[in-house]
Amino acid sequence: MAETYYEATAKPLKKLSSLKGKKRTDVCVIGAGFTGLGAALALAERGYSVIVLEQNEVGSGASGRNGGQIHRGLRRDQMELEKRFGRSEAYLLWEIAQDSVKRLDKVLKKYKIDVERHDGHIFPDHRARYVADSHAYVDHLKNRYAYDLAEKLDREEVRALIKSDDYHGGWIDRGGGHLHPLKYARGLARAAVKNGAEIFEHTKALRIDNGKKAKVVTENGEVTADWVLVAGDALMHDLVPMADVRILPIASTIGVTKPLGKKMKKYLTSDMAVADSRFVVNYYKPMDDGRLFFGGGESYSNVHVDDPGSLVRKAMAQIFPDLKDVEFDYAWSGIVGITPTRFPLIRRLAPNVLMAAGYSGQGVSLAPFAGYIMAEAISGTFERFDCLARLPVPSFPGGTALRHPLMILAMLWYALRDRI
Ligand SMILES: Cc1cc2nc3c(=O)[nH]c(=O)nc-3n(C[C@H](O)[C@H](O)[C@H](O)COP(=O)(O)OP(=O)(O)OC[C@H]3O[C@@H](n4cnc5c(N)ncnc54)[C@H](O)[C@@H]3O)c2cc1C
């Protein structure tokens, strides 16, 4: 049986070979998740020759195992971005986030990729004291960004959508939504290949040799390229030492129930996605076949979790107590790449080597678009790349050795605050 619900329900890709021997290309992309595939597609559409190297399989990283929730914005909200970087920079970042969703929908339509796309994202507050801030944020988006897809929810309005006593109010972003991420990743791969990109699976990039022509060395071959794009997120370990101390891999766990049929209405009455206000966020959604998908649970592991179902069940029981003993047909974990500031790590590592990673749990719309923005940069327009590259991402205190224990301490502190 497939490990993930997504694996069980997405049409497999045709078999892709691994790289053997030497190749020459315009652009070599390392990693076949949303970032790498978004870049490969955008580059191939522009006529570049592209080789993608994937150490495992297309979408086997975070991109094929996530919550599929489409966020319109970065992990930090616009008020914070304005305060930290000024209005015009915050506006540029807002535009990038909006364009990321536009590009997503354009690609789905153009290549007829069916990803079970649904509109609407509910953000319920688990503390009464958060509700005023949520409502102020809706006003802020409307007044400053002319964004009219956000709506305030009071306690009863949340209760009408989510049949739980856990929440006190919140808001909806009707411009957000959710999708089936593995169908999306494989759809991007098919579209990239259709446009001429080559993808090699089971081909790990071991080293990047910088130079006017960069060389990516693998176990059984090498690729010489004018440009290299690094898109390995939390799974690339020491390939890029600068990223290794700035991106912390953290496991997040997911469970998917049996089809609930009409019982679904006892829990969720709409087909919108939900992400609540907890620091260890609970994210959930109804699936098209009537199952309840639930992500959450505290795990500060940096590797996959042994019994993901029990962690998720505990988190789910807080929201829907009568599901405390529910069986999951599928339960799995995925590795999220977190940065200390929660800003993505987008950098020019060398004149012809770019990287994008570290979306800190919000990469479904942003990661493929960061790939697109790298393609745009290679074509000569660096404005949006530079805007993202200005986002501050310091290294974690303690470097690779101590960052995990220190991060766990910080996480435990914030998780404790969730409960008080
Ligand atoms: C459980 C979970 C839930 C999430 N939920 C959401 C959500 O609901 N909404 C949202 O917006 N975001 C969510 N995210 C985050 C989102 O999934 C990621 O931000 C996004 O998928 C990152 O895409 P990526 O392509 O950069 O990384 P990945 O998908 O991890 O892809 C990187 C790829 O690079 C490959 N690779 C690494 N090193 C090498 C190498 N040396 N050589 C060759 N290949 C290499 C890896 O094998 C991998 O396939 C979630 C993440 C997880 C794990």
The ligand as a Gaussian input file, in Angstrom:
#p B3LYP/6-31G(d) Opt

LIG

0 1
 C        4.252000      17.927000       5.925000
 C        4.360000      19.241000       5.206000
 C        3.225000      20.040000       5.074000
 C        3.315000      21.244000       4.379000
 N        2.166000      21.937000       4.133000
 C        2.206000      23.034000       3.348000
 C        1.000000      23.687000       2.985000
 O       -0.104000      23.245000       3.295000
 N        1.096000      24.827000       2.245000
 C        2.301000      25.323000       1.838000
 O        2.323000      26.372000       1.181000
 N        3.456000      24.689000       2.129000
 C        3.441000      23.551000       2.854000
 N        4.589000      22.888000       3.132000
 C        5.863000      23.416000       2.584000
 C        6.043000      23.060000       1.115000
 O        5.751000      21.703000       0.918000
 C        7.490000      23.346000       0.711000
 O        7.781000      24.687000       1.019000
 C        7.744000      23.135000      -0.763000
 O        7.260000      21.889000      -1.183000
 C        9.236000      23.250000      -1.048000
 O        9.481000      22.840000      -2.363000
 P       10.971000      22.596000      -2.812000
 O       10.923000      22.171000      -4.217000
 O       11.788000      23.788000      -2.499000
 O       11.491000      21.428000      -1.861000
 P       11.232000      19.843000      -1.958000
 O        9.872000      19.527000      -2.393000
 O       11.693000      19.260000      -0.673000
 O       12.170000      19.392000      -3.128000
 C       13.564000      19.374000      -3.024000
 C       14.036000      18.209000      -3.865000
 O       15.438000      18.301000      -4.019000
 C       15.963000      16.998000      -3.964000
 N       17.382000      17.112000      -3.608000
 C       17.920000      17.598000      -2.466000
 N       19.262000      17.545000      -2.511000
 C       19.580000      17.027000      -3.714000
 C       20.823000      16.712000      -4.343000
 N       21.989000      16.913000      -3.729000
 N       20.786000      16.193000      -5.593000
 C       19.606000      15.963000      -6.225000
 N       18.412000      16.218000      -5.659000
 C       18.397000      16.758000      -4.424000
 C       15.115000      16.300000      -2.921000
 O       15.171000      14.889000      -3.040000
 C       13.736000      16.872000      -3.211000
 O       12.979000      16.070000      -4.095000
 C        4.560000      21.684000       3.844000
 C        5.692000      20.886000       3.990000
 C        5.593000      19.667000       4.642000
 C        6.807000      18.797000       4.742000

